[in-house]
């Protein structure tokens, strides 16, 4: 069996848990070398600050949580590009926080990622989709950086995403089963979120590694918490799902490939007939 090195590139700690953890675990099980690269430290996220140890920052904790997640999935190397979390919007007009991913030049981030791709002799790069999932600025920047870095390293880049129609249908299914969907959990109009089904090119069945995907999610405890009693976190909702509903929701991961997937990894991905 031919094996190779595959790099997963996401914006924040916990992004891998939500959309690519199953594929990471399956790639590890198939004998590939798997590298997880996170662009930022996640320090601008929301969390219950009482979870932090004395002197510990949220960025410190989220890096530690990423290490726990990576270990649960079997990742061979976890790397951070060294940028701070940009947050959802600049604190002042057109000015992102110093040291954040969005404050840096694209070229700077590309150089750092290319260095890792070359060190690892990577053959495939997977990263956030063209709309940044739900439009987060760091996710959008990760996509732009990934496209440029893949070009510079001369390897294919595949978008990691979610089937937009599946997501919408999942909300309807949850409501029909009597599961409480917190207000504002997803917008009523998903037109600009993730990827329409018609544009998807591949899926990965992760049924056999759902226990590790769930462990990856559970590793990010701060992202299942909030410092507001009125706020319900997405990850907390997912971790609270009964096993059978969790399996329905997370047994498939979705991708958009703009070039042929290298033969070494072809068995991981099931092409969608169009």
C-alpha positions in Angstrom: 0.0 0.0 0.0 1.3 3.4 -1.0 1.3 6.0 1.8 2.2 9.7 2.0 2.1 12.9 4.0 -1.1 14.8 4.2 -1.4 18.2 5.8 -4.7 19.6 7.3 -4.7 23.4 7.7 -7.3 25.2 9.8 -7.7 28.6 11.4 -8.2 27.8 15.1 -7.9 25.0 17.6 -11.3 23.1 17.5 -11.8 23.7 13.7 -10.3 20.3 13.0 -12.6 18.6 15.5 -15.7 20.0 13.8 -15.1 19.3 10.1 -12.0 17.1 9.5 -11.3 15.0 12.6 -12.8 11.8 11.1 -10.7 12.1 7.9 -7.6 12.8 10.0 -8.2 9.6 12.0 -8.9 7.5 8.9 -5.8 8.9 7.2 -3.7 7.9 10.3 -5.3 4.4 10.3 -4.4 4.1 6.6 -0.7 4.5 7.4 -0.3 8.1 6.2 1.8 10.7 8.0 -0.7 13.3 9.1 0.3 16.9 10.0 -2.2 19.3 11.6 -1.4 23.0 11.1 -3.3 25.7 13.0 -2.9 29.2 11.8 -3.8 30.9 15.1 -3.9 30.3 18.9 -7.6 30.8 19.2 -7.1 33.4 21.9 -10.0 35.6 20.8 -12.6 32.9 21.3 -15.3 32.9 23.9 -15.0 30.7 27.0 -15.7 30.5 30.7 -12.6 32.1 32.1 -13.1 30.1 35.4 -11.8 27.1 33.4 -8.3 28.7 33.2 -5.6 28.1 35.7 -3.9 30.9 37.5 -1.8 32.9 35.0 -3.1 30.8 32.1 -4.4 32.7 29.0 -7.1 31.4 26.8 -4.5 31.0 24.0 -2.4 28.9 26.3 -5.4 26.6 27.1 -6.5 26.4 23.5 -3.0 25.3 22.3 -3.1 22.6 25.1 -6.5 21.5 24.0 -5.3 21.2 20.4 -2.5 18.9 21.6 -5.1 16.7 23.4 -7.3 16.6 20.3 -4.3 15.8 18.0 -3.3 13.0 20.3 -6.8 11.5 20.3 -6.8 11.5 16.5 -3.3 10.1 16.2 -1.8 13.1 14.5 1.9 12.8 13.9 2.8 16.5 14.1 0.8 19.5 15.4 2.2 22.8 14.3 1.1 26.4 14.8 1.9 29.1 12.3 2.4 31.5 15.2 -0.4 34.1 14.7 -2.9 35.3 17.2 -6.6 34.9 16.7 -8.0 37.8 14.7 -11.5 37.7 16.2 -14.7 38.2 14.2 -14.1 41.8 13.4 -11.3 44.4 13.8 -11.6 46.2 17.2 -11.0 49.5 15.3 -11.9 50.4 11.8 -9.8 48.3 9.3 -7.2 47.6 12.0 -6.8 44.0 13.1 -5.1 43.1 16.4 -1.3 43.2 16.3 0.2 39.8 15.6 -3.1 38.4 14.4 -3.5 36.4 11.2 -5.5 39.1 9.5 -3.0 41.8 10.5 -0.2 39.9 8.8 0.5 39.9 5.1 -0.8 36.9 3.1 2.8 36.3 1.9 4.1 36.0 5.5 1.5 33.3 6.3 2.2 31.6 3.0 5.9 31.5 3.7 5.4 29.9 7.1 3.0 27.2 5.7 5.2 26.5 2.7 8.1 25.9 5.0 6.1 23.2 6.8 4.9 21.6 3.6 8.5 21.4 2.3 9.8 20.1 5.6 7.2 17.4 5.5 7.5 16.7 1.8 3.7 17.0 1.8 1.7 15.6 -1.1 -1.8 16.9 -0.3 -3.1 20.0 1.6 -6.6 20.2 3.0 -7.9 23.6 4.3 -10.9 25.7 4.9 -13.4 26.4 2.1 -13.7 29.5 -0.1 -16.4 31.1 2.0 -14.6 30.6 5.2 -17.2 28.2 6.4 -19.5 30.7 8.1 -17.5 33.7 6.9 -15.0 34.0 9.8 -12.1 36.3 8.7 -9.5 33.9 9.8 -11.1 31.1 7.9 -11.2 33.2 4.8 -7.5 34.1 5.2 -6.6 30.4 5.7 -8.3 29.6 2.4 -6.3 32.3 0.6 -3.1 31.2 2.3 -3.7 27.5 1.4 -4.3 28.2 -2.2 -1.1 30.2 -2.5 1.0 27.8 -0.5 -0.3 24.8 -2.4 0.7 26.5 -5.6 4.1 27.4 -4.3 4.7 23.8 -3.1 3.2 22.4 -6.3 0.7 20.1 -4.5 -3.1 19.9 -4.7 -5.3 21.7 -2.2 -8.7 20.3 -1.3 -11.4 22.4 0.5 -12.8 20.9 3.7 -16.4 22.0 4.1 -20.0 21.0 5.0 -22.9 20.1 2.7 -25.1 23.2 3.0 -28.3 21.3 2.3 -27.3 18.6 4.8 -26.8 21.3 7.5 -30.1 22.9 6.8 -31.9 19.5 6.8 -30.1 18.6 10.0 -31.7 21.6 11.7 -35.1 20.5 10.5 -34.5 16.9 11.7 -33.3 18.0 15.1 -36.5 20.1 15.5 -38.7 17.2 14.4 -37.0 15.0 17.1 -37.7 17.5 19.8 -34.1 18.5 20.2 -33.9 22.1 21.4 -32.0 24.3 18.9 -30.8 27.5 20.7 -31.9 30.7 19.1 -29.2 32.1 16.8 -27.5 28.7 16.6 -27.5 29.0 12.8 -29.0 31.8 10.8 -32.3 31.3 9.0 -30.6 31.9 5.7 -27.6 29.6 5.0 -27.0 31.0 1.5 -23.5 32.1 2.4 -22.5 29.2 4.6 -20.2 26.4 3.5 -20.9 24.7 0.2 -23.9 23.7 -1.9 -24.3 20.0 -2.5 -24.0 20.4 -6.2 -20.4 21.8 -5.8 -19.1 19.0 -3.6 -16.7 16.6 -5.2 -15.9 14.0 -2.5 -17.0 12.6 0.8 -15.3 10.5 3.5 -17.3 8.0 5.6 -16.0 8.4 9.1 -18.5 6.1 10.8 -15.7 3.8 12.1 -13.8 6.6 13.9 -16.7 8.6 15.4 -15.4 7.8 18.9 -12.1 9.6 18.1 -14.0 12.5 16.4 -16.1 12.9 19.5 -12.9 12.7 21.7 -11.4 15.5 19.5 -14.4 17.7 20.1 -14.4 16.9 23.9 -10.8 18.0 24.1 -11.8 21.6 23.3 -13.6 22.1 26.6 -13.3 25.9 26.6 -15.2 26.0 23.3 -18.1 24.1 24.9 -18.3 26.8 27.6 -19.2 30.4 27.9 -18.9 33.2 30.5 -22.5 34.0 29.9 -25.3 31.9 31.3 -27.5 33.0 28.3 -25.0 31.7 25.7 -25.1 28.2 24.3 -22.0 27.1 22.4 -22.1 25.1 19.2 -19.7 22.5 20.5 -21.7 22.0 23.7 -24.8 21.2 21.6 -22.9 18.7 19.5 -21.3 16.9 22.5 -24.8 16.7 24.1 -26.3 14.8 21.2 -27.3 11.2 21.8 -25.0 8.7 20.2 -27.4 7.8 17.4 -28.1 11.4 16.5 -24.4 12.2 16.7 -23.7 9.4 14.2 -26.3 10.8 11.8 -24.8 14.3 12.1 -21.1 13.5 11.9 -20.6 10.2 10.0 -19.8 12.1 6.7 -17.2 14.7 6.0 -17.3 16.8 2.7 -14.7 18.1 0.3 -14.2 20.1 -2.8 -11.2 19.1 -4.9 -10.1 21.4 -7.8 -7.4 18.9 -9.0 -6.9 15.2 -9.0 -6.3 13.7 -5.5 -2.9 11.9 -5.4 -3.2 8.2 -5.9 -1.7 7.5 -2.4 -4.8 9.1 -0.8 -7.5 8.1 -3.4 -8.9 5.3 -1.2 -9.7 7.8 1.5 -12.1 9.9 -0.6 -15.2 8.7 -2.3 -16.0 10.8 -5.5 -19.5 12.0 -5.9 -21.2 11.1 -9.2 -22.5 14.1 -11.0 
